[in-house]
Structures are given as structure tokens and as C-alpha cells.
Amino acid sequence: MAHARSLRTILLIAAHLATGTAIAAYIALLSRLGRRPGWICAVTRRWHRRLCLILGLRIQVEGRLAPGCLLIGNHVSWLDIPALGAQGEFGFLSKSEVRDWPLIGWLAETAGTHFIERGANRIDEISAMLRCRIAQGHTLMIFPEGTTSDGTGVLRFHPRLFALAREARLEIQPVAIAYRRARDGQLDTVAPFIGDDTLLAHLLRVIRHPGLTVEIRFLPPLPSGEEASRRALAERTRGAILDALGMEPQAGPARSEHPRPGPIPFPAQPESMPAAGVPHVA
């Protein structure tokens, strides 16, 4: 029975990826003709939501998405992307290496992911893009740990990325992410995507592990005024996420050894964000 369920899930995922590829190809064609459609964000959200449903991912959301903020979150797994993407019309900032990954890089770029060159000094340019995107009603998400961890703590946040919020004069909304076992509420050990793991091997484990629950907490926004240094902003944001997760600042999680897949684009119908402080199950 379990094998039959796993096979069915694999077939559904393959079909879902094929659908995403067809949509991305259509978008790419329209973009070449100078007619990039305005429905990309909505379709991307539906695609993420459908993927979560196929994987049997149970999403619990607390708090609400604040408009006009730059979202900053801890990073545990590639599952963070569809789980967050299912909650709103999100854009993501990702490492430039992801652009070159087969299929995933192309899909992410087509869906509107923005790529940051490692070590490049392009803060002004990226900040201008952030202001423009957020002024148009888009929401952008950054994972400043730069990699995934095992979820038992939060790695140091790279301060350089917080210059984006300062230069763009944006508030920061911390987002706390945790994966728990349905049976006892303890941290789940299957969800973290770290070490020498591969995407395919991890995906198969997730498929064989029903009842995976992800908790997403949208925390109160933090100001990013000129009086606060980048490092202070990074530490304050990390501290808010650690408090929400009930973790100590010195908690030292295991970290990923290798670059990890960034945003996977394009799931069922969108729904409004939950009211502040009210848990919501997607």
C-alpha cells in the first residue's frame, strides 16, 4: 500500500513538473515577443500550492503578511520555497549559481526569481529593483543564512543583505519556519536538506514520510532606519526568529555543505492571508 501511494505521488509530481515546464515555455515565448504576462505571480502561487498538496505537506500559518516589507526567514529545506510561495505572490532572491542548474534554474528565472552575484557590490542596483517591485505590490523573500540548516537553530545572518532593506528604505518582516512531526510536535528530521543529500533522494524520503507539518510565523515588522547598522539589523531579525522558534541564540545547527536548489516556480486556488495571530492550516 505504501509503495503504491509513493508511486502515485511520484507520477503526480512528474505531471506537475511537466505542467510547470509548459507554462514556463509559454511565458518565455511571450516574453521574447515583448508581451510578458501579468498573471505570472498568481500562477506561480497556484503551482506552489498544488505541489504542497501533492506532497501532503500540512502548512500551519500564524500572523499575516505585512505589505511593503522585505521578508527575512531562516532556511531549513527546499520545501520552504513552495510552502511560502503557496501563501502569497512571493518573489525570491537567490544565489546566481541557481540560474545555471538544469530545469530548476530556468523555471525559477522564468517565474521572476532575482539572482545575486556572489560577492558582487550591486547594492544600489538591487535596492532600486526592490523598491520598484514592492511598489508594484510584490513581496520579496531572502534567506540570509546563505544555506540550509538542520532546523535545531538559526545560522548567522549575513549582514550584507540587510543593506538592501536600508538602501531601499523598507521595513523587515521576520519569518520563522519550523518542521514538526505530526504525532508529537517535535522537530522533524526528514525535512532538513543538508550535508551530502541530493534533491532526488530527499524528495523520495519526503514522499515516504506522510504527515509532515511546516509552521510558518509572520512576525511583526522591524524598522531598518539609518541609525541601525547592517549587523544590528541582522542580529535583531535573527533574534526575533529564534524567539518565535523557542530557541537560544547560541543554538548551533548543522549546516548544508553544498549549494542548494533555490526557488521552484509555478499550486490550487489562492486564498487570503490569515488574520494576525490566528493559526491557519493550508
C-alpha positions as CSV (number, residue, x, y, z in Angstrom):
1,M,0.0,0.0,0.0
2,A,2.8,2.4,0.9
3,H,4.6,1.6,-2.3
4,A,1.5,2.2,-4.4
5,R,1.0,5.6,-2.6
6,S,4.6,6.6,-3.2
7,L,4.4,5.7,-6.9
8,R,1.2,7.7,-7.3
9,T,2.8,10.7,-5.7
10,I,5.9,10.4,-8.0
11,L,3.7,10.3,-11.0
12,L,1.7,13.3,-9.8
13,I,4.9,15.3,-9.3
14,A,6.2,14.4,-12.7
15,A,3.0,15.6,-14.3
16,H,3.1,18.7,-12.2
17,L,6.7,19.5,-13.3
18,A,5.6,18.9,-16.9
19,T,2.8,21.4,-16.5
20,G,5.2,23.9,-15.0
21,T,7.6,23.4,-17.8
22,A,4.9,24.0,-20.4
23,I,3.7,27.2,-18.6
24,A,7.3,28.4,-18.4
25,A,7.9,27.8,-22.1
26,Y,4.7,29.8,-22.9
27,I,5.9,32.7,-20.7
28,A,9.3,32.6,-22.3
29,L,7.8,32.8,-25.7
30,L,5.5,35.7,-24.8
31,S,8.5,37.5,-23.1
32,R,10.5,37.2,-26.3
33,L,7.7,38.8,-28.2
34,G,7.7,41.7,-25.6
35,R,4.4,40.6,-24.1
36,R,5.4,39.2,-20.7
37,P,2.0,38.3,-19.0
38,G,0.9,39.9,-15.7
39,W,-0.5,36.7,-14.3
40,I,2.8,35.0,-13.6
41,C,2.8,35.6,-9.8
42,A,-0.7,34.3,-9.4
43,V,0.1,31.2,-11.5
44,T,3.3,30.6,-9.6
45,R,1.4,30.7,-6.3
46,R,-1.1,28.2,-7.5
47,W,1.7,25.9,-8.8
48,H,3.4,26.0,-5.3
49,R,0.2,25.3,-3.6
50,R,-0.6,22.3,-5.8
51,L,2.9,20.9,-5.2
52,C,2.4,21.2,-1.4
53,L,-0.9,19.3,-1.8
54,I,0.7,16.5,-3.8
55,L,3.5,16.1,-1.2
56,G,0.9,16.0,1.6
57,L,2.6,19.0,3.3
58,R,0.4,20.3,6.1
59,I,1.0,24.1,6.4
60,Q,0.2,26.0,9.6
61,V,0.4,29.8,9.3
62,E,0.4,32.3,12.2
63,G,0.4,36.0,11.7
64,R,-0.1,37.9,8.5
65,L,1.9,39.2,5.6
66,A,2.7,42.9,6.1
67,P,2.6,44.9,2.9
68,G,5.6,46.8,1.7
69,C,8.2,44.8,3.7
70,L,11.2,42.7,2.8
71,L,10.7,39.2,4.2
72,I,13.7,37.6,6.0
73,G,13.5,34.0,7.1
74,N,15.5,31.0,8.3
75,H,16.2,28.3,5.8
76,V,15.7,24.6,6.5
77,S,14.8,22.9,3.2
78,W,13.9,23.4,-0.4
79,L,10.4,22.7,0.9
80,D,10.5,26.3,2.3
81,I,10.0,27.6,-1.2
82,P,6.7,26.0,-2.1
83,A,5.4,26.3,1.5
84,L,6.0,30.1,1.5
85,G,5.1,30.5,-2.2
86,A,1.7,29.0,-1.5
87,Q,0.9,31.8,1.0
88,G,1.2,34.7,-1.4
89,E,2.6,36.1,-4.6
90,F,6.2,35.9,-3.5
91,G,9.4,36.7,-5.3
92,F,12.7,35.3,-4.1
93,L,16.3,36.5,-4.2
94,S,18.7,33.6,-4.9
95,K,22.4,32.9,-5.4
96,S,23.4,33.3,-9.1
97,E,24.6,29.7,-9.3
98,V,21.0,28.5,-9.2
99,R,20.4,30.1,-12.6
100,D,22.7,27.5,-14.2
101,W,21.0,24.5,-12.6
102,P,19.2,22.2,-15.1
103,L,15.4,22.9,-15.3
104,I,15.2,24.4,-11.8
105,G,17.3,27.5,-12.7
106,W,15.3,28.1,-15.9
107,L,11.9,27.7,-14.2
108,A,13.0,30.0,-11.3
109,E,14.2,32.7,-13.6
110,T,11.0,32.5,-15.8
111,A,8.9,32.8,-12.7
112,G,10.7,36.0,-11.7
113,T,13.4,35.0,-9.3
114,H,16.1,37.6,-8.9
115,F,19.7,36.3,-8.7
116,I,22.5,37.9,-6.7
117,E,26.1,37.5,-7.8
118,R,28.3,36.1,-5.0
119,G,30.5,38.9,-3.6
120,A,29.3,41.4,-6.1
121,N,28.8,45.0,-5.0
122,R,25.4,45.8,-6.6
123,I,23.5,47.0,-3.5
124,D,22.2,50.2,-5.2
125,E,21.0,48.4,-8.3
126,I,19.3,45.6,-6.3
127,S,17.8,48.1,-3.9
128,A,16.2,50.1,-6.8
129,M,14.8,46.8,-8.1
130,L,13.3,46.0,-4.6
131,R,11.7,49.5,-4.3
132,C,10.2,49.1,-7.8
133,R,8.9,45.5,-7.2
134,I,7.4,46.2,-3.8
135,A,5.8,49.5,-5.0
136,Q,4.1,47.3,-7.6
137,G,2.6,45.2,-4.8
138,H,5.1,42.3,-5.0
139,T,6.6,40.6,-1.9
140,L,10.2,39.6,-1.9
141,M,11.9,37.0,0.4
142,I,15.6,36.5,1.4
143,F,17.2,33.7,3.3
144,P,20.3,35.5,4.8
145,E,21.9,32.3,6.3
146,G,23.0,31.6,2.7
147,T,22.4,27.9,3.0
148,T,20.1,25.4,4.8
149,S,20.4,24.1,8.3
150,D,19.0,21.1,10.3
151,G,16.4,23.3,11.9
152,T,17.7,23.0,15.5
153,G,18.9,26.6,15.4
154,V,19.4,29.5,13.1
155,L,22.8,30.1,11.5
156,R,24.4,33.6,11.4
157,F,22.7,36.0,9.1
158,H,25.0,37.7,6.5
159,P,24.7,41.4,7.3
160,R,25.5,42.5,3.7
161,L,22.0,41.5,2.5
162,F,20.5,43.8,5.1
163,A,21.9,46.8,3.3
164,L,19.2,46.1,0.7
165,A,16.5,47.0,3.2
166,R,18.3,50.1,4.4
167,E,19.0,51.4,1.0
168,A,15.5,50.7,-0.2
169,R,14.1,52.2,3.0
170,L,12.0,49.1,3.7
171,E,10.8,47.5,6.9
172,I,11.9,44.0,7.6
173,Q,9.3,41.3,8.4
174,P,11.0,38.2,10.0
175,V,9.5,34.8,9.1
176,A,10.1,31.8,11.3
177,I,10.0,28.4,9.7
178,A,9.9,25.0,11.6
179,Y,9.1,21.4,10.5
180,R,7.5,19.2,13.1
181,R,6.3,15.6,13.4
182,A,2.5,15.2,13.4
183,R,2.5,12.6,16.1
184,D,4.3,14.5,18.9
185,G,5.1,18.0,17.7
186,Q,8.9,17.5,17.9
187,L,11.2,18.9,15.2
188,D,11.2,16.7,12.2
189,T,14.5,15.2,11.0
190,V,13.3,14.3,7.5
191,A,12.6,17.9,6.2
192,P,16.1,19.4,6.6
193,F,18.0,19.4,3.4
194,I,21.7,19.3,4.4
195,G,25.0,17.5,4.1
196,D,25.7,15.4,1.1
197,D,22.0,14.9,0.4
198,T,20.6,15.1,-3.2
199,L,17.3,16.6,-4.2
200,L,16.0,13.3,-5.6
201,A,17.0,11.3,-2.6
202,H,15.5,13.9,-0.3
203,L,12.3,14.1,-2.3
204,L,11.8,10.3,-2.1
205,R,12.2,10.4,1.7
206,V,9.6,13.2,1.9
207,I,7.2,11.1,-0.2
208,R,7.6,8.1,2.1
209,H,7.1,10.4,5.2
210,P,3.4,11.3,5.4
211,G,2.2,13.8,7.9
212,L,5.0,16.4,7.5
213,T,3.9,19.7,9.1
214,V,5.5,23.1,8.5
215,E,4.9,26.0,10.8
216,I,5.3,29.5,9.2
217,R,5.1,32.5,11.5
218,F,4.9,36.0,10.0
219,L,6.3,38.2,12.8
220,P,5.8,41.9,13.4
221,P,7.9,44.1,11.0
222,L,11.1,45.7,12.2
223,P,12.3,49.2,11.1
224,S,15.5,49.4,9.1
225,G,16.4,53.1,9.7
226,E,19.8,54.6,9.1
227,E,20.6,54.6,12.8
228,A,20.8,50.8,12.8
229,S,23.9,49.1,11.3
230,R,23.6,46.2,8.9
231,R,25.0,43.9,11.6
232,A,22.5,45.2,14.2
233,L,19.6,44.6,11.8
234,A,20.8,41.1,11.1
235,E,21.2,40.2,14.8
236,R,17.8,41.8,15.7
237,T,16.0,39.9,12.9
238,R,17.7,36.6,13.8
239,G,16.8,37.2,17.4
240,A,13.1,37.7,16.6
241,I,13.1,34.4,14.6
242,L,14.9,32.5,17.4
243,D,12.4,33.8,20.0
244,A,9.5,32.7,17.8
245,L,11.0,29.2,17.5
246,G,11.8,29.0,21.2
247,M,15.5,28.6,20.6
248,E,18.5,30.0,22.3
249,P,20.9,32.4,20.4
250,Q,23.8,30.1,20.8
251,A,22.0,27.1,19.3
252,G,24.4,25.7,16.6
253,P,22.6,23.8,13.9
254,A,24.3,21.6,11.3
255,R,24.5,23.4,8.0
256,S,24.4,22.4,4.4
257,E,27.7,21.5,2.8
258,H,26.8,22.4,-0.8
259,P,24.7,24.9,-2.7
260,R,21.0,24.0,-2.6
261,P,18.1,24.4,-5.0
262,G,16.6,27.8,-4.9
263,P,13.0,28.8,-5.7
264,I,11.0,26.3,-7.7
265,P,8.4,28.2,-9.7
266,F,4.8,27.7,-10.6
267,P,-0.5,25.1,-7.0
268,A,-4.9,25.2,-6.3
269,Q,-6.7,28.4,-5.8
270,P,-5.1,31.3,-3.9
271,E,-6.7,32.3,-0.6
272,S,-6.4,35.4,1.6
273,M,-3.8,35.6,4.3
274,P,-5.0,34.6,7.8
275,A,-5.8,37.2,10.5
276,A,-3.0,38.3,12.7
277,G,-2.2,35.7,15.4
278,V,-4.7,33.1,14.2
279,P,-3.2,29.8,13.1
280,H,-4.2,28.8,9.7
281,V,-3.9,25.3,8.0
282,A,-3.4,25.4,4.2
